[in-house]
Amino acid sequence: MNALKGALSNDEWKGYEKWAFRIFSIYFFIQAVPLDWKFYRNLFSINWLHLRFSDIFYVSRYTPQIFSDRTSTGWGLNTYADWLVMLGITIVGAAVWTYRDKDAKDYNKFYYWIRVIVRYRLAIGIIAYGFIKFFPLQSPYPSLSNLNTHYGEFSRWKLFSLSLGIVPNYESFLGLVEILAGSLLLFRKTSTIGALMVVVFTGNVFMSNLAYDGGEATYSLYLITLALFLLTFDVVRLFVLIGLERPVQPNRFKISLSQKGQSARLVLKTLFIFFFVFLYGYKTWSVYHHDVYQYPQTAGLKDADGLYDVSEFKINNTALPYSATDTSRWKNVVFEKWATLSIGTNKTVKIDSAVTEEINDKDADRSYEEAGSIGRQYYSYQIDVANQQLILQNKNHNYPNDKLVLHYTRPDNSKLILSGVEGRDTVYVVLNRIDKKYLLEEAARGRDKAIKL
């Protein structure tokens, strides 16, 4: 199709070129422009007087959904089934367009504007993820419980995320690449470079989602298709210039706007960049310094964070010795700085998965710490200081009825005694804090000699 008339010459378009343009332009218009009523339902639900970083993120990430919402927030991601339906709509639309517009000689102006729409849609999509990597929020540093979970007890996607979380500088570099690519897309003269960067970078993201069972393979492929559509504009010239080493003419096609039109374009572009780049970047920075959204923010039991060995464990007043196979006895307990404790056990549980990027304001909905892992039972808790009780709720969404009320005493700063009812049994647990050193933390302090763990 001569790259959809990449040079935008004054020559009359061939029939197959016009057919191809009608199909591609309708399809990408449907994919890029929010025509889905659910988008506007969620848009009007935003409190614009107290705009949150997550509000801008979901506006930037949203894709048209035909069948249903797939996330608790309602700002879902579409599926390949949605794509097929949109393709069907596209073919019908292209057929009607062809019948009603038989005399058209070219679609140069239409092609220009559809590229503008796709450029800006792709830019905000890639920038939205760039900032949550640049300020390492998407894959935060592993929690204390994660550091005390066996490697084989993590899902592949959780291992991938944790591996990125332990190198925040590298994560920030990846975010910077995405921000740069998105910024280049905001300007016509650099859009091809930005689109090429997206294809290479997001192509790696797409393959990572496939290899590690991530949940955003469809969305990353969606961004890639937008970038490929933009690349078709210059692909022939690039091939001739680089592949055949022959000179080519640059594209000089430009839409003529009135003075008022130029002023309106400048104002709209300035507002767009301010909202999706500067405001969003500032709010992401603020979240990074005040509220890492992957982890709960409610403070836990004071000065209790750490790893504890279970030195004594009783069920119904019967002591259970250490065992590598016992499914009833606790192996160890971790208290986080926030109001989460995790219990190492041998119980078989249904894994709680979270493989798409979701930003939750409520601690109860923040599931990153326990998602994608087995071997530990994660509980959020409330502290009843007057009665010295911990009111526990299993954080795994597959066990909503798993609740415990444990009385606690603290003979000293290194010991905790818990007692209460677990299911139909009474439990009594003596915990002793372990002064454990972690290789990651020791290495971060710059030690250059052997470490005994």
C-alpha positions in Angstrom: 0.0 0.0 0.0 3.1 2.2 -0.3 2.9 2.7 3.5 -0.5 4.3 3.3 0.9 7.0 1.0 3.7 7.8 3.5 4.9 10.7 1.5 1.4 12.2 1.3 2.0 13.3 -2.3 -0.6 14.9 -4.5 -1.0 11.7 -6.6 -4.4 10.1 -6.6 -4.6 7.1 -4.3 -5.1 3.6 -5.8 -8.2 1.7 -5.0 -6.6 -0.8 -2.7 -4.8 2.0 -0.9 -8.1 3.8 -0.2 -9.6 0.5 1.0 -6.7 -0.2 3.3 -6.9 3.3 4.7 -10.6 3.1 5.4 -10.1 -0.1 7.4 -7.1 1.0 9.3 -8.4 4.5 10.1 -11.8 3.3 11.4 -10.2 0.5 13.4 -7.6 2.7 15.1 -10.1 5.5 15.6 -12.3 3.1 17.5 -9.3 1.8 19.5 -7.9 5.2 20.3 -11.0 7.5 20.9 -13.1 6.7 24.0 -16.5 5.9 22.6 -17.3 3.4 25.3 -20.0 4.7 27.7 -18.1 3.1 30.7 -15.2 5.5 30.1 -17.5 8.5 30.6 -19.3 6.8 33.6 -15.9 6.6 35.3 -14.7 9.9 34.1 -17.7 11.7 35.6 -17.2 9.9 38.9 -13.8 11.5 39.4 -13.6 14.1 42.1 -11.9 16.8 40.1 -11.4 19.0 43.2 -9.3 16.3 44.8 -7.7 14.7 41.7 -5.6 11.6 42.5 -2.7 10.2 40.7 -4.7 7.0 40.0 -7.4 9.0 38.3 -5.0 10.2 35.6 -3.4 6.8 35.4 -6.7 5.0 34.6 -7.8 7.7 32.1 -4.4 7.2 30.3 -4.7 3.4 30.4 -8.3 2.8 29.6 -9.2 0.8 26.4 -12.6 0.4 24.9 -14.5 -2.6 26.3 -17.4 -4.2 24.6 -18.2 -7.1 26.8 -17.5 -6.2 30.5 -15.4 -4.5 33.1 -12.5 -6.8 34.3 -11.2 -4.9 37.3 -12.6 -3.7 40.6 -12.0 -0.1 39.6 -14.1 -0.3 36.5 -11.3 1.1 34.4 -10.7 -2.3 32.7 -8.6 -3.5 29.8 -10.1 -4.9 26.6 -9.5 -8.4 25.3 -8.8 -10.0 22.0 -12.5 -10.8 21.8 -13.2 -7.0 21.9 -10.7 -6.6 19.1 -12.5 -9.1 16.9 -15.8 -7.3 17.4 -14.2 -3.9 16.6 -12.6 -5.5 13.5 -16.1 -6.6 12.4 -17.4 -3.1 13.0 -14.5 -1.7 11.0 -15.1 -3.9 7.9 -18.8 -2.9 7.8 -17.9 0.7 8.3 -15.3 0.6 5.5 -17.8 -1.0 3.2 -20.4 1.7 3.8 -17.7 4.4 3.5 -16.6 3.0 0.1 -20.2 2.9 -1.1 -20.8 6.5 0.0 -17.5 7.9 -1.1 -16.7 6.5 -4.5 -15.2 9.7 -5.9 -12.6 10.4 -3.3 -9.1 10.8 -4.9 -7.1 10.7 -1.7 -7.4 10.9 2.1 -4.3 12.9 2.9 -6.0 15.2 5.4 -7.9 12.3 7.1 -4.6 10.4 7.4 -2.9 13.4 9.0 -5.6 13.7 11.7 -5.9 10.0 12.4 -2.2 10.0 13.0 -2.5 12.9 15.4 -5.2 11.0 17.4 -3.1 7.8 17.5 0.1 9.7 18.5 -1.5 11.4 21.5 -3.3 8.2 22.6 -0.1 6.2 22.4 1.8 9.0 24.2 -0.3 9.1 27.3 -0.5 5.3 27.4 3.3 4.9 27.5 3.9 7.9 29.7 1.4 6.6 32.3 3.5 3.5 32.9 6.8 5.4 32.5 6.2 7.6 35.6 5.3 4.6 37.9 8.6 3.0 36.8 10.7 6.2 37.0 9.5 6.6 40.6 9.8 2.9 41.3 6.2 2.2 42.3 5.1 -0.5 39.9 7.6 -3.0 41.3 8.5 -1.8 44.8 11.3 -3.2 47.0 10.2 -6.6 48.4 8.5 -6.7 51.7 10.0 -8.4 54.7 7.6 -11.3 54.2 8.7 -11.6 50.6 12.3 -11.8 51.7 11.4 -14.7 53.9 9.5 -16.7 51.2 11.2 -19.5 49.4 11.9 -18.9 45.7 9.8 -21.8 44.5 6.8 -20.5 46.3 6.4 -17.4 44.0 4.6 -17.4 40.7 6.6 -16.5 37.6 5.0 -13.0 37.4 5.8 -12.3 41.1 9.4 -13.3 40.6 9.7 -11.0 37.6 8.2 -8.1 39.6 10.4 -8.7 42.6 13.5 -9.0 40.4 12.8 -5.6 39.1 11.9 -4.2 42.5 15.4 -5.0 43.9 17.1 -2.7 41.3 15.1 0.5 41.6 17.7 2.5 39.6 17.2 0.1 36.6 13.4 0.4 37.0 13.8 4.2 36.9 15.9 3.9 33.7 13.1 1.8 32.1 10.6 4.5 33.1 12.8 7.2 31.7 12.9 5.4 28.3 9.1 5.2 28.3 8.7 8.9 29.2 11.1 9.9 26.5 9.3 7.8 23.9 6.0 9.2 24.9 7.4 12.8 24.8 8.7 12.3 21.3 5.3 11.1 20.2 3.8 14.5 21.2 5.6 16.2 18.4 5.1 15.4 14.7 8.7 15.7 13.6 9.9 13.2 16.3 6.9 10.9 16.3 8.6 8.2 14.2 11.5 7.9 16.6 9.1 7.7 19.5 7.0 5.0 17.8 10.1 3.0 17.0 11.2 3.2 20.6 7.7 2.0 21.7 7.8 -1.0 19.4 11.2 -2.1 20.7 10.6 -1.4 24.4 6.9 -2.5 24.6 7.7 -5.5 22.4 9.9 -6.7 25.3 7.1 -5.9 27.8 4.7 -8.0 25.6 7.1 -11.0 25.5 7.7 -10.7 29.3 4.0 -10.9 29.9 3.8 -14.0 27.8 6.8 -15.6 29.4 6.0 -14.8 33.0 2.2 -15.2 32.8 1.6 -11.4 33.2 -1.9 -10.0 32.8 -1.2 -7.1 30.4 0.0 -8.9 27.3 -3.2 -7.7 25.5 -2.6 -4.1 26.5 1.1 -4.1 25.6 0.2 -5.5 22.2 -2.4 -2.8 21.8 0.3 -0.1 22.3 2.5 -1.9 19.8 -0.2 -1.9 17.1 -0.7 1.8 17.6 3.1 2.3 17.2 3.2 0.1 14.1 0.4 2.1 12.5 2.5 5.3 13.1 5.6 3.7 11.7 3.9 2.8 8.4 4.1 6.5 7.6 7.9 6.5 7.2 8.6 2.8 6.8 9.2 2.9 3.1 11.4 6.0 3.3 13.4 4.4 6.1 13.9 1.2 4.1 15.1 3.1 1.1 17.4 5.3 3.1 18.8 2.7 5.4 18.3 -0.6 3.6 18.9 0.5 0.0 21.2 3.4 0.9 19.4 5.7 -1.5 18.4 9.3 -0.9 14.7 10.0 -0.1 12.6 13.1 0.1 11.4 14.1 3.6 7.7 14.5 4.3 6.7 18.1 4.1 2.9 17.7 4.2 1.3 20.1 6.7 -2.3 21.0 7.5 -3.2 24.6 6.9 -5.0 26.1 9.9 -6.4 29.6 10.4 -4.9 31.9 13.0 -7.6 31.0 15.4 -7.1 27.3 14.6 -3.4 27.6 15.3 -4.1 29.4 18.6 -6.6 26.7 19.6 -4.2 23.9 18.7 -1.4 25.5 20.8 -3.7 26.0 23.8 -5.1 22.4 23.6 -1.7 20.9 23.2 -0.3 22.9 26.2 -3.2 21.8 28.4 -2.8 18.2 27.3 0.9 18.1 28.1 0.4 19.9 31.4 -2.2 17.4 32.5 -0.8 14.1 31.3 2.9 14.9 31.8 3.6 17.6 34.4 0.6 17.2 36.7 0.6 13.4 36.5 4.4 13.4 37.0 4.1 15.6 40.1 1.3 13.5 41.6 3.3 10.3 40.9 6.3 11.8 42.6 4.1 12.8 45.6 2.7 9.2 45.9 6.3 7.8 45.8 7.3 10.0 48.7 4.1 9.6 50.8 2.1 6.5 49.8 3.6 3.6 48.0 0.3 2.3 46.7 1.4 -1.4 46.4 1.6 -1.7 50.2 -0.8 -0.8 53.0 -0.2 2.4 54.9 -1.9 1.8 58.3 0.8 1.5 60.9 1.4 -1.9 62.5 2.1 -2.9 66.1 4.6 -0.4 67.4 8.3 -1.7 67.2 7.1 -5.2 66.3 8.3 -5.4 62.7 10.7 -8.2 62.0 11.0 -12.0 61.6 10.0 -14.2 64.5 10.8 -17.8 65.2 7.9 -19.9 66.7 9.6 -21.4 69.7 6.4 -22.8 71.2 3.2 -23.7 69.6 0.1 -25.3 71.2 -3.2 -26.4 69.8 -5.9 -27.1 72.3 -3.2 -27.0 75.0 -1.2 -29.7 73.2 2.3 -28.7 72.2 3.4 -29.4 68.6 7.1 -29.8 68.0 8.9 -28.4 64.9 7.9 -30.3 61.8 8.7 -30.0 58.1 5.4 -31.4 57.1 2.9 -30.5 59.7 0.1 -28.3 58.2 -1.1 -27.1 61.5 2.0 -25.7 63.2 3.3 -22.3 62.3 6.9 -22.2 61.2 7.6 -18.5 61.6 5.9 -15.1 61.7 6.7 -11.8 60.1 5.3 -8.5 61.3 5.6 -5.7 58.7 5.9 -2.0 59.5 2.4 -1.7 58.3 -0.6 -3.6 59.7 0.2 -6.9 58.0 1.5 -10.1 59.6 2.4 -13.2 57.6 2.6 -16.8 58.9 4.8 -19.4 57.4 2.9 -22.7 57.2 2.7 -25.9 55.2 -0.9 -25.4 54.3 -2.0 -25.9 50.7 -3.8 -22.7 49.6 -5.3 -21.3 46.4 -2.9 -18.7 45.2 -4.2 -15.1 45.0 -3.2 -13.5 41.7 -2.7 -9.9 40.8 -1.1 -9.6 37.4 -2.5 -6.3 36.1 -1.6 -2.9 37.4 -4.3 -1.8 39.8 -4.1 1.2 42.1 -6.2 0.9 45.3 -6.8 3.6 47.9 -8.0 1.2 50.6 -5.4 -1.0 52.5 -7.8 -4.0 52.3 -7.6 -3.9 48.5 -3.8 -3.6 48.3 -2.8 -7.2 47.5 0.7 -6.9 46.0 2.5 -8.2 49.1 0.6 -11.6 49.1 -0.3 -11.9 45.5 1.5 -14.6 43.5 2.9 -16.5 46.5 2.2 -19.5 48.6 3.8 -20.8 51.8 2.7 -17.8 53.9 -0.7 -16.8 55.2 -1.1 -13.0 55.0 -3.4 -11.2 57.5 -4.2 -7.6 57.8 -5.0 -6.6 61.4 -6.5 -4.0 63.6 -5.1 -3.3 67.0 -7.4 -3.2 70.1 -4.9 -1.5 72.5 -7.3 -1.5 75.5 -7.8 -5.3 75.3 -4.4 -6.1 73.8 -5.9 -7.9 70.9 -5.1 -8.2 67.2 -8.1 -8.6 64.9 -6.9 -10.5 61.9 -8.4 -10.8 58.4 -6.9 -13.1 55.7 -5.8 -11.0 52.8 -6.2 -13.8 50.3 -9.4 -13.0 48.4 -10.1 -16.7 48.2 -10.5 -17.0 52.0 -12.8 -14.1 53.0 -14.1 -15.9 56.1 -10.7 -16.6 57.6 -10.6 -14.3 60.6 -8.8 -14.5 63.9 -8.8 -12.6 67.1 -5.5 -13.0 69.0 -4.6 -11.7 72.4 -1.0 -10.5 72.6 1.5 -9.8 75.3 5.0 -8.5 75.0 7.3 -9.6 77.8 10.2 -7.7 76.2 11.1 -6.1 72.8 12.2 -9.4 71.3 9.3 -11.7 72.4 5.6 -11.8 71.6 3.0 -14.2 72.9 -0.2 -14.8 71.0 -3.2 -16.7 72.1 -6.7 -17.1 70.7 -8.9 -19.2 68.5 -8.0 -20.5 65.0 -11.0 -22.1 63.4 -12.4 -24.4 66.1 -9.1 -24.8 67.9 -7.4 -22.7 70.6 -3.8 -21.7 69.8 -1.0 -20.5 71.9 2.2 -19.2 70.2 5.5 -17.9 71.6 7.4 -15.8 69.1 11.1 -14.8 69.4 12.5 -12.1 67.2 15.4 -13.2 64.9 18.1 -10.7 64.2 18.4 -11.7 60.6 20.6 -10.0 58.1 19.5 -9.8 54.5 22.0 -9.9 51.7 20.2 -7.2 49.6 20.2 -4.8 52.5 23.8 -5.5 53.4 24.9 -5.0 49.8 23.0 -1.8 49.6 25.0 -0.4 52.5 28.1 -0.8 50.4 29.8 -3.7 52.3 32.8 -5.0 50.3 33.6 -8.0 52.4 32.1 -11.4 53.0 28.8 -11.5 54.9 27.8 -14.2 57.3 24.0 -14.7 57.2 
